[in-house]
Amino acid sequence: MNKKFLVTILPLILFNIIGLSACSNNQLSYQAKATPSAKEPTNNTVAIKLKSLQTISSISPDLAKHKVVFVGESHTNYANHLNQLAIIKSLQKHWGRKLSLGLEMVQQPFQSYLDDYVGGKITEREMLIGTQWYERWVYDFRLYRPIFDYAKKNKIPLIALNIPKELTKRITKVGINGLNKKERQQLPAFIDRSNTQYAKRIKKVFGGHMRTSSKGFEKFFDAQLAWDEGMAFNATKYLKKHPTQHMVILAGGGHVIGREGIPSRLDRQNHSSSAVVLNNISTTLSAYQGDYLLDSNEAKLPPAGLMGIFMDNTETGVVVKGLSRSGAAKKSGVKKGDIIVALNNSLIQTSNDIKLWGLDKKPHDPVVLKVKRKNKEYTYRFLLKAPAKKPMHGLKHP
């Protein structure tokens, strides 16, 4: 894979995140604001001295001085994850066996499966089933596989940071104060609400998505607070239990940029400093967004083989909720409402079985699909197709 990393030293300022939640993506917009040591700028244009650009290896000594290094991501951007791996490799040269990886994408109750995976006790497939990857995180595991493979090969501890999905959903309904005692014990005792800029940013996110600026915001805001404070708490708990360890934390860009999400909370709890590395963001650069900005070539996963089926889990099984017009399944005769029984002689019970089955399937791979329709079984044979071509979210500079 042709990859070239450029790193810009970047002082930071105020930002807005466009998306459903704090981690949804790295899209930002600029707002000028005076810093304590500078007057209000009269021009928002940022100049970067190209001859001063650095590589990841050249900044790693500076990053290694910190207890924790955050590396943001846009979850579906493969180049972002390759950049994260490059940071991990560079810091392992400095930290050695003291390196651990904190993961937003795995929820804390499933830590034992990460331990068993790194320890070689279970396979990748068993780890994905155990952590409920496709039910809880959803995103294609192939995007993260190089990082997981490297961690397993080098015995690097993988630490689940996220709070349970059920708890997040519960908070959006009743707020933190509405939690029962058992639910509340899953969160830190203290949740910092003092950052007014954080609250304003989350309100803009909420307003942009919900088409409103007030109704239900407090509970939505509580969920975001619990999310960020909870991940910072879980990272701190691990670091206090293992005081010689350092940690690279992989999380959505919205959780790390500007230090308002996880970083400031972890620094407060852990009584140490951290570094923030931003990853291929599309933004007008401004002061105080992070410590470093990575700029790299685009990278694409090999195309996946697809059936062109939209699924839904029901009491009767996995139901075909819809079909892609040009998809292989529709052309073969599969119909909306069919219940998927088996794929290539593998029995199907949930949509997770299908996602795991298709993890490494390629276009033109053969499929034998068995479905049930009105108490009759039908078998269809066809070849998987490549995804429809569409523009990628490439790197956009101001």
VEXNU-907412 format. One record per residue (C-alpha): residue number from 1; x, y, z. Coordinates in nm, 2 decimals, always signed. Layout:
N
PT / NUM / X / Y / Z $
...
This chain:
398
PT / 1 / +0.00 / +0.00 / +0.00 $
PT / 2 / +0.15 / +0.33 / -0.10 $
PT / 3 / +0.14 / +0.55 / +0.20 $
PT / 4 / +0.31 / +0.88 / +0.26 $
PT / 5 / +0.26 / +1.05 / +0.60 $
PT / 6 / +0.30 / +1.42 / +0.65 $
PT / 7 / +0.26 / +1.57 / +0.99 $
PT / 8 / +0.18 / +1.93 / +1.07 $
PT / 9 / +0.25 / +2.08 / +1.41 $
PT / 10 / -0.09 / +2.24 / +1.48 $
PT / 11 / -0.19 / +2.48 / +1.76 $
PT / 12 / -0.56 / +2.46 / +1.82 $
PT / 13 / -0.90 / +2.66 / +1.87 $
PT / 14 / -1.28 / +2.62 / +1.86 $
PT / 15 / -1.46 / +2.37 / +1.64 $
PT / 16 / -1.80 / +2.22 / +1.55 $
PT / 17 / -1.87 / +1.86 / +1.47 $
PT / 18 / -2.12 / +1.77 / +1.20 $
PT / 19 / -2.30 / +1.45 / +1.26 $
PT / 20 / -2.52 / +1.25 / +1.50 $
PT / 21 / -2.28 / +1.22 / +1.79 $
PT / 22 / -1.94 / +1.33 / +1.91 $
PT / 23 / -1.76 / +1.05 / +1.72 $
PT / 24 / -1.95 / +1.05 / +1.40 $
PT / 25 / -1.68 / +1.21 / +1.19 $
PT / 26 / -1.40 / +1.46 / +1.17 $
PT / 27 / -1.58 / +1.74 / +0.97 $
PT / 28 / -1.52 / +2.08 / +1.13 $
PT / 29 / -1.59 / +2.44 / +1.07 $
PT / 30 / -1.38 / +2.73 / +1.18 $
PT / 31 / -1.48 / +3.00 / +1.43 $
PT / 32 / -1.22 / +3.27 / +1.52 $
PT / 33 / -1.17 / +3.32 / +1.89 $
PT / 34 / -0.90 / +3.51 / +2.08 $
PT / 35 / -0.65 / +3.30 / +2.28 $
PT / 36 / -0.51 / +3.42 / +2.61 $
PT / 37 / -0.17 / +3.51 / +2.45 $
PT / 38 / -0.30 / +3.66 / +2.13 $
PT / 39 / -0.53 / +3.94 / +2.01 $
PT / 40 / -0.84 / +3.87 / +1.80 $
PT / 41 / -0.71 / +3.77 / +1.46 $
PT / 42 / -0.81 / +3.99 / +1.17 $
PT / 43 / -0.75 / +3.72 / +0.91 $
PT / 44 / -0.86 / +3.35 / +0.95 $
PT / 45 / -0.62 / +3.22 / +0.68 $
PT / 46 / -0.37 / +2.97 / +0.81 $
PT / 47 / -0.02 / +2.93 / +0.66 $
PT / 48 / +0.18 / +2.61 / +0.68 $
PT / 49 / +0.55 / +2.60 / +0.60 $
PT / 50 / +0.58 / +2.30 / +0.38 $
PT / 51 / +0.95 / +2.26 / +0.43 $
PT / 52 / +0.88 / +2.21 / +0.80 $
PT / 53 / +0.65 / +1.91 / +0.75 $
PT / 54 / +0.75 / +1.60 / +0.94 $
PT / 55 / +0.70 / +1.23 / +0.93 $
PT / 56 / +0.54 / +1.01 / +1.20 $
PT / 57 / +0.88 / +0.87 / +1.30 $
PT / 58 / +1.01 / +1.22 / +1.36 $
PT / 59 / +0.73 / +1.32 / +1.60 $
PT / 60 / +0.73 / +0.99 / +1.79 $
PT / 61 / +0.99 / +1.10 / +2.04 $
PT / 62 / +0.77 / +1.39 / +2.14 $
PT / 63 / +0.46 / +1.18 / +2.15 $
PT / 64 / +0.65 / +0.92 / +2.36 $
PT / 65 / +0.70 / +1.18 / +2.64 $
PT / 66 / +0.32 / +1.15 / +2.72 $
PT / 67 / +0.14 / +0.89 / +2.93 $
PT / 68 / -0.14 / +0.88 / +2.67 $
PT / 69 / -0.16 / +0.96 / +2.30 $
PT / 70 / -0.50 / +1.00 / +2.14 $
PT / 71 / -0.53 / +0.93 / +1.76 $
PT / 72 / -0.86 / +1.03 / +1.62 $
PT / 73 / -1.04 / +0.86 / +1.33 $
PT / 74 / -1.33 / +0.88 / +1.09 $
PT / 75 / -1.46 / +0.52 / +1.14 $
PT / 76 / -1.50 / +0.42 / +0.78 $
PT / 77 / -1.18 / +0.58 / +0.65 $
PT / 78 / -0.92 / +0.30 / +0.60 $
PT / 79 / -0.64 / +0.55 / +0.57 $
PT / 80 / -0.72 / +0.67 / +0.92 $
PT / 81 / -0.67 / +0.33 / +1.06 $
PT / 82 / -0.34 / +0.27 / +0.87 $
PT / 83 / -0.22 / +0.60 / +1.02 $
PT / 84 / -0.32 / +0.48 / +1.37 $
PT / 85 / -0.12 / +0.16 / +1.31 $
PT / 86 / +0.18 / +0.37 / +1.20 $
PT / 87 / +0.16 / +0.57 / +1.53 $
PT / 88 / +0.13 / +0.25 / +1.73 $
PT / 89 / +0.44 / +0.10 / +1.56 $
PT / 90 / +0.64 / +0.42 / +1.61 $
PT / 91 / +0.55 / +0.44 / +1.98 $
PT / 92 / +0.62 / +0.07 / +2.04 $
PT / 93 / +0.99 / +0.15 / +1.96 $
PT / 94 / +0.99 / +0.39 / +2.25 $
PT / 95 / +0.75 / +0.22 / +2.50 $
PT / 96 / +0.81 / -0.14 / +2.41 $
PT / 97 / +0.61 / -0.38 / +2.63 $
PT / 98 / +0.46 / -0.08 / +2.82 $
PT / 99 / +0.23 / +0.00 / +2.53 $
PT / 100 / -0.14 / -0.07 / +2.55 $
PT / 101 / -0.43 / +0.02 / +2.32 $
PT / 102 / -0.75 / +0.18 / +2.44 $
PT / 103 / -1.05 / +0.12 / +2.21 $
PT / 104 / -1.37 / +0.31 / +2.17 $
PT / 105 / -1.51 / +0.04 / +1.95 $
PT / 106 / -1.54 / -0.23 / +2.22 $
PT / 107 / -1.75 / -0.19 / +2.53 $
PT / 108 / -1.60 / -0.25 / +2.87 $
PT / 109 / -1.81 / -0.56 / +2.97 $
PT / 110 / -1.65 / -0.75 / +2.69 $
PT / 111 / -1.29 / -0.70 / +2.80 $
PT / 112 / -1.23 / -1.07 / +2.86 $
PT / 113 / -1.27 / -1.15 / +2.49 $
PT / 114 / -1.00 / -0.90 / +2.40 $
PT / 115 / -0.77 / -1.06 / +2.67 $
PT / 116 / -0.83 / -1.41 / +2.53 $
PT / 117 / -0.78 / -1.29 / +2.17 $
PT / 118 / -0.44 / -1.13 / +2.24 $
PT / 119 / -0.34 / -1.42 / +2.46 $
PT / 120 / -0.41 / -1.66 / +2.17 $
PT / 121 / -0.69 / -1.85 / +2.35 $
PT / 122 / -0.96 / -1.76 / +2.10 $
PT / 123 / -0.97 / -1.69 / +1.72 $
PT / 124 / -1.06 / -1.36 / +1.55 $
PT / 125 / -1.40 / -1.49 / +1.47 $
PT / 126 / -1.46 / -1.59 / +1.84 $
PT / 127 / -1.35 / -1.25 / +1.95 $
PT / 128 / -1.59 / -1.08 / +1.71 $
PT / 129 / -1.87 / -1.29 / +1.83 $
PT / 130 / -1.78 / -1.24 / +2.20 $
PT / 131 / -1.75 / -0.87 / +2.17 $
PT / 132 / -2.07 / -0.85 / +1.96 $
PT / 133 / -1.88 / -0.64 / +1.71 $
PT / 134 / -2.14 / -0.62 / +1.44 $
PT / 135 / -2.43 / -0.57 / +1.68 $
PT / 136 / -2.26 / -0.30 / +1.88 $
PT / 137 / -2.00 / -0.13 / +1.66 $
PT / 138 / -2.14 / -0.22 / +1.32 $
PT / 139 / -1.84 / -0.10 / +1.11 $
PT / 140 / -1.65 / -0.34 / +0.88 $
PT / 141 / -1.39 / -0.52 / +1.10 $
PT / 142 / -1.15 / -0.53 / +0.80 $
PT / 143 / -1.09 / -0.16 / +0.86 $
PT / 144 / -0.95 / -0.24 / +1.20 $
PT / 145 / -0.80 / -0.58 / +1.13 $
PT / 146 / -0.43 / -0.46 / +1.07 $
PT / 147 / -0.44 / -0.30 / +1.42 $
PT / 148 / -0.58 / -0.61 / +1.59 $
PT / 149 / -0.34 / -0.84 / +1.41 $
PT / 150 / -0.05 / -0.63 / +1.51 $
PT / 151 / -0.16 / -0.62 / +1.87 $
PT / 152 / -0.21 / -0.99 / +1.88 $
PT / 153 / +0.13 / -1.06 / +1.72 $
PT / 154 / +0.31 / -0.83 / +1.96 $
PT / 155 / +0.10 / -0.91 / +2.27 $
PT / 156 / -0.01 / -0.55 / +2.31 $
PT / 157 / -0.30 / -0.53 / +2.56 $
PT / 158 / -0.63 / -0.42 / +2.40 $
PT / 159 / -0.85 / -0.23 / +2.65 $
PT / 160 / -1.23 / -0.19 / +2.60 $
PT / 161 / -1.31 / +0.17 / +2.69 $
PT / 162 / -1.67 / +0.23 / +2.59 $
PT / 163 / -1.97 / +0.22 / +2.82 $
PT / 164 / -2.24 / -0.04 / +2.74 $
PT / 165 / -2.47 / +0.05 / +2.45 $
PT / 166 / -2.77 / -0.03 / +2.66 $
PT / 167 / -2.66 / +0.23 / +2.92 $
PT / 168 / -2.62 / +0.50 / +2.65 $
PT / 169 / -2.97 / +0.43 / +2.52 $
PT / 170 / -3.11 / +0.44 / +2.87 $
PT / 171 / -2.96 / +0.78 / +2.94 $
PT / 172 / -3.10 / +0.93 / +2.62 $
PT / 173 / -3.44 / +0.83 / +2.76 $
PT / 174 / -3.42 / +0.92 / +3.13 $
PT / 175 / -3.10 / +1.12 / +3.17 $
PT / 176 / -2.83 / +1.05 / +3.42 $
PT / 177 / -3.05 / +1.14 / +3.71 $
PT / 178 / -3.31 / +0.90 / +3.60 $
PT / 179 / -3.08 / +0.60 / +3.62 $
PT / 180 / -3.14 / +0.34 / +3.89 $
PT / 181 / -2.86 / +0.27 / +4.14 $
PT / 182 / -2.72 / -0.03 / +3.95 $
PT / 183 / -2.71 / +0.17 / +3.62 $
PT / 184 / -2.56 / +0.47 / +3.79 $
PT / 185 / -2.28 / +0.26 / +3.93 $
PT / 186 / -2.16 / +0.19 / +3.58 $
PT / 187 / -2.06 / +0.55 / +3.54 $
PT / 188 / -1.79 / +0.76 / +3.72 $
PT / 189 / -1.92 / +0.92 / +4.04 $
PT / 190 / -1.82 / +1.26 / +3.91 $
PT / 191 / -1.91 / +1.39 / +3.57 $
PT / 192 / -1.76 / +1.72 / +3.47 $
PT / 193 / -2.02 / +1.97 / +3.33 $
PT / 194 / -1.80 / +2.28 / +3.36 $
PT / 195 / -1.69 / +2.31 / +2.99 $
PT / 196 / -1.95 / +2.55 / +2.84 $
PT / 197 / -1.79 / +2.53 / +2.49 $
PT / 198 / -1.84 / +2.15 / +2.50 $
PT / 199 / -2.20 / +2.20 / +2.58 $
PT / 200 / -2.25 / +2.45 / +2.30 $
PT / 201 / -2.09 / +2.22 / +2.05 $
PT / 202 / -2.30 / +1.92 / +2.15 $
PT / 203 / -2.61 / +2.14 / +2.13 $
PT / 204 / -2.52 / +2.24 / +1.77 $
PT / 205 / -2.48 / +1.87 / +1.69 $
PT / 206 / -2.82 / +1.79 / +1.84 $
PT / 207 / -2.99 / +2.08 / +1.67 $
PT / 208 / -2.85 / +2.00 / +1.33 $
PT / 209 / -2.96 / +1.64 / +1.36 $
PT / 210 / -3.29 / +1.66 / +1.54 $
PT / 211 / -3.41 / +1.98 / +1.37 $
PT / 212 / -3.46 / +2.13 / +1.71 $
PT / 213 / -3.24 / +2.31 / +1.96 $
PT / 214 / -3.42 / +2.24 / +2.29 $
PT / 215 / -3.65 / +1.94 / +2.31 $
PT / 216 / -3.47 / +1.64 / +2.46 $
PT / 217 / -3.13 / +1.81 / +2.45 $
PT / 218 / -3.05 / +1.76 / +2.82 $
PT / 219 / -3.08 / +1.38 / +2.80 $
PT / 220 / -2.89 / +1.38 / +2.47 $
PT / 221 / -2.62 / +1.59 / +2.64 $
PT / 222 / -2.61 / +1.36 / +2.94 $
PT / 223 / -2.55 / +1.06 / +2.70 $
PT / 224 / -2.25 / +1.25 / +2.54 $
PT / 225 / -2.11 / +1.34 / +2.89 $
PT / 226 / -2.15 / +0.98 / +3.01 $
PT / 227 / -1.98 / +0.85 / +2.69 $
PT / 228 / -1.67 / +1.07 / +2.71 $
PT / 229 / -1.64 / +1.07 / +3.09 $
PT / 230 / -1.69 / +0.69 / +3.10 $
PT / 231 / -1.42 / +0.62 / +2.84 $
PT / 232 / -1.18 / +0.85 / +3.02 $
PT / 233 / -1.26 / +0.67 / +3.35 $
PT / 234 / -1.21 / +0.32 / +3.21 $
PT / 235 / -0.87 / +0.43 / +3.06 $
PT / 236 / -0.77 / +0.58 / +3.39 $
PT / 237 / -0.87 / +0.27 / +3.58 $
PT / 238 / -0.65 / +0.06 / +3.37 $
PT / 239 / -0.35 / +0.30 / +3.39 $
PT / 240 / -0.38 / +0.32 / +3.77 $
PT / 241 / -0.39 / -0.06 / +3.79 $
PT / 242 / -0.08 / -0.08 / +3.56 $
PT / 243 / +0.12 / +0.23 / +3.65 $
PT / 244 / +0.41 / +0.16 / +3.42 $
PT / 245 / +0.19 / +0.13 / +3.11 $
PT / 246 / +0.13 / +0.39 / +2.84 $
PT / 247 / -0.17 / +0.40 / +2.62 $
PT / 248 / -0.26 / +0.49 / +2.26 $
PT / 249 / -0.64 / +0.56 / +2.25 $
PT / 250 / -0.83 / +0.51 / +1.92 $
PT / 251 / -1.15 / +0.70 / +1.91 $
PT / 252 / -1.37 / +0.91 / +1.68 $
PT / 253 / -1.23 / +1.25 / +1.59 $
PT / 254 / -1.51 / +1.42 / +1.77 $
PT / 255 / -1.41 / +1.26 / +2.10 $
PT / 256 / -1.06 / +1.39 / +2.09 $
PT / 257 / -1.04 / +1.71 / +1.88 $
PT / 258 / -1.00 / +2.03 / +2.09 $
PT / 259 / -0.95 / +1.81 / +2.40 $
PT / 260 / -1.31 / +1.87 / +2.51 $
PT / 261 / -1.42 / +1.51 / +2.50 $
PT / 262 / -1.20 / +1.23 / +2.64 $
PT / 263 / -0.86 / +1.40 / +2.67 $
PT / 264 / -0.93 / +1.67 / +2.92 $
PT / 265 / -1.13 / +1.43 / +3.13 $
PT / 266 / -0.86 / +1.17 / +3.13 $
PT / 267 / -0.59 / +1.43 / +3.21 $
PT / 268 / -0.80 / +1.54 / +3.51 $
PT / 269 / -0.86 / +1.19 / +3.64 $
PT / 270 / -0.51 / +1.05 / +3.57 $
PT / 271 / -0.31 / +1.36 / +3.67 $
PT / 272 / -0.09 / +1.35 / +3.36 $
PT / 273 / -0.06 / +1.50 / +3.02 $
PT / 274 / -0.17 / +1.35 / +2.69 $
PT / 275 / -0.11 / +1.43 / +2.32 $
PT / 276 / -0.39 / +1.46 / +2.06 $
PT / 277 / -0.32 / +1.35 / +1.70 $
PT / 278 / -0.58 / +1.44 / +1.44 $
PT / 279 / -0.63 / +1.22 / +1.14 $
PT / 280 / -0.69 / +1.34 / +0.78 $
PT / 281 / -0.96 / +1.59 / +0.88 $
PT / 282 / -1.15 / +1.81 / +0.64 $
PT / 283 / -1.14 / +2.15 / +0.80 $
PT / 284 / -1.01 / +2.50 / +0.80 $
PT / 285 / -0.72 / +2.47 / +1.03 $
PT / 286 / -0.73 / +2.68 / +1.34 $
PT / 287 / -0.54 / +2.70 / +1.67 $
PT / 288 / -0.59 / +2.45 / +1.96 $
PT / 289 / -0.76 / +2.17 / +1.77 $
PT / 290 / -0.49 / +1.92 / +1.87 $
PT / 291 / -0.11 / +1.87 / +1.88 $
PT / 292 / -0.05 / +1.71 / +1.54 $
PT / 293 / -0.24 / +1.67 / +1.22 $
PT / 294 / -0.18 / +1.36 / +1.00 $
PT / 295 / -0.21 / +1.40 / +0.62 $
PT / 296 / -0.17 / +1.09 / +0.41 $
PT / 297 / -0.27 / +0.93 / +0.08 $
PT / 298 / -0.61 / +0.77 / +0.05 $
PT / 299 / -0.63 / +0.40 / +0.11 $
PT / 300 / -0.91 / +0.16 / +0.01 $
PT / 301 / -1.00 / -0.18 / +0.13 $
PT / 302 / -1.04 / -0.45 / -0.14 $
PT / 303 / -1.40 / -0.45 / -0.25 $
PT / 304 / -1.63 / -0.68 / -0.05 $
PT / 305 / -1.85 / -0.93 / -0.22 $
PT / 306 / -2.22 / -0.84 / -0.16 $
PT / 307 / -2.55 / -1.01 / -0.20 $
PT / 308 / -2.75 / -0.68 / -0.21 $
PT / 309 / -2.98 / -0.77 / +0.08 $
PT / 310 / -3.10 / -0.55 / +0.36 $
PT / 311 / -3.17 / -0.76 / +0.67 $
PT / 312 / -3.37 / -0.74 / +0.99 $
PT / 313 / -3.36 / -0.97 / +1.29 $
PT / 314 / -3.71 / -1.10 / +1.40 $
PT / 315 / -3.85 / -1.37 / +1.62 $
PT / 316 / -3.89 / -1.59 / +1.31 $
PT / 317 / -3.53 / -1.54 / +1.19 $
PT / 318 / -3.34 / -1.31 / +0.96 $
PT / 319 / -3.59 / -1.15 / +0.73 $
PT / 320 / -3.50 / -0.99 / +0.39 $
PT / 321 / -3.61 / -0.63 / +0.46 $
PT / 322 / -3.52 / -0.50 / +0.12 $
PT / 323 / -3.31 / -0.58 / -0.19 $
PT / 324 / -3.07 / -0.37 / -0.40 $
PT / 325 / -3.22 / -0.32 / -0.75 $
PT / 326 / -2.90 / -0.44 / -0.92 $
PT / 327 / -2.80 / -0.68 / -0.65 $
PT / 328 / -2.71 / -1.04 / -0.71 $
PT / 329 / -2.98 / -1.18 / -0.47 $
PT / 330 / -3.27 / -0.99 / -0.64 $
PT / 331 / -3.16 / -1.10 / -0.99 $
PT / 332 / -3.15 / -1.46 / -0.87 $
PT / 333 / -3.51 / -1.45 / -0.74 $
PT / 334 / -3.48 / -1.37 / -0.37 $
PT / 335 / -3.78 / -1.16 / -0.25 $
PT / 336 / -3.86 / -0.92 / +0.02 $
PT / 337 / -4.00 / -1.10 / +0.32 $
PT / 338 / -3.80 / -1.42 / +0.27 $
PT / 339 / -3.64 / -1.57 / +0.58 $
PT / 340 / -3.27 / -1.66 / +0.54 $
PT / 341 / -3.21 / -2.01 / +0.65 $
PT / 342 / -2.86 / -2.10 / +0.54 $
PT / 343 / -2.56 / -1.96 / +0.34 $
PT / 344 / -2.33 / -2.21 / +0.18 $
PT / 345 / -2.46 / -2.48 / +0.41 $
PT / 346 / -2.40 / -2.26 / +0.72 $
PT / 347 / -2.71 / -2.22 / +0.93 $
PT / 348 / -2.82 / -1.86 / +0.99 $
PT / 349 / -2.98 / -1.75 / +1.32 $
PT / 350 / -2.90 / -1.37 / +1.33 $
PT / 351 / -2.78 / -1.11 / +1.09 $
PT / 352 / -2.45 / -1.12 / +1.28 $
PT / 353 / -2.40 / -1.48 / +1.13 $
PT / 354 / -2.43 / -1.33 / +0.78 $
PT / 355 / -2.19 / -1.04 / +0.85 $
PT / 356 / -1.93 / -1.28 / +0.99 $
PT / 357 / -1.99 / -1.52 / +0.70 $
PT / 358 / -1.93 / -1.24 / +0.45 $
PT / 359 / -1.62 / -1.09 / +0.63 $
PT / 360 / -1.37 / -1.20 / +0.37 $
PT / 361 / -1.60 / -1.27 / +0.08 $
PT / 362 / -1.50 / -1.12 / -0.26 $
PT / 363 / -1.69 / -1.02 / -0.57 $
PT / 364 / -1.76 / -1.33 / -0.79 $
PT / 365 / -1.74 / -1.57 / -0.49 $
PT / 366 / -2.02 / -1.83 / -0.53 $
PT / 367 / -2.32 / -1.83 / -0.30 $
PT / 368 / -2.58 / -2.10 / -0.22 $
PT / 369 / -2.86 / -1.91 / -0.04 $
PT / 370 / -3.15 / -2.10 / +0.12 $
PT / 371 / -3.46 / -1.91 / +0.22 $
PT / 372 / -3.81 / -1.99 / +0.35 $
PT / 373 / -4.11 / -1.83 / +0.19 $
PT / 374 / -4.47 / -1.92 / +0.30 $
PT / 375 / -4.35 / -2.24 / +0.47 $
PT / 376 / -4.16 / -2.35 / +0.16 $
PT / 377 / -3.79 / -2.35 / +0.12 $
PT / 378 / -3.61 / -2.22 / -0.20 $
PT / 379 / -3.25 / -2.24 / -0.29 $
PT / 380 / -3.07 / -1.98 / -0.50 $
PT / 381 / -2.73 / -1.99 / -0.65 $
PT / 382 / -2.54 / -1.68 / -0.77 $
PT / 383 / -2.21 / -1.49 / -0.75 $
PT / 384 / -2.15 / -1.20 / -0.52 $
PT / 385 / -2.11 / -0.85 / -0.67 $
PT / 386 / -1.88 / -0.56 / -0.59 $
PT / 387 / -2.03 / -0.25 / -0.42 $
PT / 388 / -2.17 / +0.01 / -0.65 $
PT / 389 / -1.91 / +0.28 / -0.72 $
PT / 390 / -1.96 / +0.60 / -0.54 $
PT / 391 / -1.73 / +0.89 / -0.44 $
PT / 392 / -1.51 / +0.84 / -0.13 $
PT / 393 / -1.48 / +1.09 / +0.14 $
PT / 394 / -1.13 / +1.20 / +0.03 $
PT / 395 / -0.90 / +1.44 / +0.20 $
PT / 396 / -1.02 / +1.80 / +0.15 $
PT / 397 / -0.80 / +2.09 / +0.24 $
PT / 398 / -0.92 / +2.45 / +0.28 $
